[in-house]
Structures are given as C-alpha cells and as structure tokens.
Amino acid sequence: MKTLKNVIFMVAVMPLLASCLGDNEGNSYSGFSGINSYVNSFANNTQNFLAFNAFSKWNLVAEQGGDWCKPAATSGAANRAVSMSVELEQNMTGSPRTAVFNLYDVNDRSISVRFQLRQYATRGDGSLGNAALVKTITGSDGSAVTIEYDALNRPSKLNMALGSQVLHNMDIRYNDADTVLTVNTGKSTLSAKFDRGYQASRLISATDTVGYYSQYVDGVMISNRAFNFERHHSDGRITVHSLLLNGQPLLPDSIHNADSLRYLSMNAAGDKYVERMKMVYSKADNRCQSVDVNQLLLGISECDPYLLLSMFRFVRNTNIVSRAETADGSFVVEATLNADKSVSTLTVTDKAGAKVTYTFTY
C-alpha cells in the first residue's frame, strides 16, 4: 500500500552500513564488514540488534551511552557472522540521546569501526518519553474516558462514554514477536503490522478500516503537503480528518503543526457535519502527556479514540491548539498545566459559546 510514503515513511528503518577491512600486513582476513543496526530508536523501544562479519577476534567498547544501550556481547571469535540483541532502556530524559561504540580488532587496534545508535526523545505515538500517562479524562458535559497502558507505555484499553452511553470500548494488543497490532472494538477486530514506533498505516477488519489516505489533485498524490485520516465503519458511516501541512517535517522529535484541518462526519444516509478550521496554536507542548488533547476540540461525540491515543501520530500536532477559526465563528481552547507541563484541565468553548471543561488524572 502506497500511503504517505513521501512524508511518513522517510522515518522507516535505516541500516547503518559501515565497514572497515584492513589487511593487517598482508592478511586480508582482518577487521569487519557489513555492520548493521537500527540507527534510530523511539523513546519506548527496548530492543535493537547489531550484526556484522568479524574476520578477527574482536572487542566492542562503549564510549558513550553504555549505561542505557547494552549489546548482548562485547567480545567474540574470528571468522564469524555475528548477530546479537541490544537492550535499550526507555528514554525518560525528554531529550534525544546517542550511544557511541567502537568495534576493535583484538590483534590490531588500529583496525576499528566507530558507530552510533540513537534514541529519540519521543515515543512512537509522538509523546515525549517522560510524558505523563493519562489515566482518566472527565468532562463537565458528563463525558468520561479511562485508559490503560502496557509496560512500554502503549495504550492497551480505552473506554469512552457520554453519560450512560458507551461511545467506544477498545482492547488493544501488540504481538511483538510477529509485529501485529490488534484492536478489538466489541463489534469488530482490526489488525495490521506495526513499525518500530508500534504504529500501523492502516488497520483493517472485514467490515471496518482506519488509517491514513493520500490526497490527490488531478491524479497526482500530494501527501507531501496534505493527507487524510479516515475511519470507515461497517454501517456506512465515515469520518475524515483532512490536514493541510505547513512545510514542517513529520520526523520524530520535529516540531510540526498543521496549517488547517477539515473535518467531515457523514452517516449512511448522507447527513454531514463539516468543519473547515484554520488552526492557531498556543506555546503549550502537546507532547507532555500521553494523549493528543487537541482531539477534544469538537467534543467527546466527535473525538476519535484512535487519534486521542495517538495511534496515528502524524495527525498529532506538537502544540496545543488555542483557537480554531471557521467562517462562522471560532472554537477557543484554554489549557492549564501541571508542574511537568502535562495538561491539568482543558476548556473548550464552541462557536455558540457553550463550554466544556475536561479534567485529566495521571
């Protein structure tokens, strides 16, 4: 599936191809070749790998970052194809970090390869590695959201309700051995392969589809400037978030805030709710808590649970919206923050002047 590859999958796995072959005074069987690893890991990745061909006995020395980035072996025999796991600690610093290693030929230390393994400041969902995990969101309109997480700070359960009406109830599983993400909604089970950020491009069941869709103009894909997030329901309903980008990169750790958003909700009968919004952002960082609080802009009934959980992180803007301007009025957002910059309360005033205050617990 060719979905947003120009923009999104530029952050996919990149091999580190470094080599150092020395002849050790005529001996062509010295040194190493074909060093491979994931160069970059997300803040909540705990596994990497390292592979190379060793033509001599070797030592691996950590020059930097050995306290959090730990290869399974630091020495080995000659004439081996070496493959080992690398254990990572989750990055809770809130900043990117780099581990530096030097791979030496035991017989001739002048033959060596120096390489780096880096870890982003952000988790796969776009939140910072030290972002507080939102456990509940309670709205003054009677709405309530509860969220649970697994050991890698990935959402595992969500329940969203408005009064006595359950809007969404999701059970989320990550099969790390097979890299398969499964979401059970109680009505259908969606699944997809996930990437290093534990994210899928599109979740699919026999009746439902959720994910990214490219935009086209005259048959030409324009996903480097705009893309859609769409949810197609078995009963014929569809919701679409259409984002116009502003030239900022969508790389992990980058700052990006969409210029505008068009929202469409349409039922099987063709009845539509549409908002075309020009976005204005505050200075508050939307990455300091696990959820994307901007998804509460249009109220709990229009809040997509996949986007609230940032299971499609490219829809998540870096900063918290302060105002969304439309042709017939504006939505206004006011956020109060905790000491760690996570959101304490979020008050949204709609175009008619009605207010809802959401209170977050962690």
ABEGO torsion letter per residue (X at the ends): XBBGAAAAAAABBBBBBBBBBBAGGGBABBEBBGBBBBABBBAABABBBBBBBBABBBBBBBABGAAABBBABABBBBGBBBBBBBBBBBBAAGBBBBBBBBBBBAABAABBBBBBBBBBABBAAGBBAABBBBABBBBAAGBBBBBBBBAAGBBABBBBBBEABBABBBBBBBBAAAGBBBBBAGABBBBBBBBAAGBBABBBBAABBBEBBBBBBGGBBAAAABBBBBBBBAAGBBBBBBBBBAGBBABBGBBBBBABBBBBBBBAAGBBBBBBBBBBBBABBAAABABBAAAAAAEAAABBAAAAAGABAAABBABBBABBBBAAEBBBBBBBBBAAGBBABBBBBBAAGBBBBBBBBX
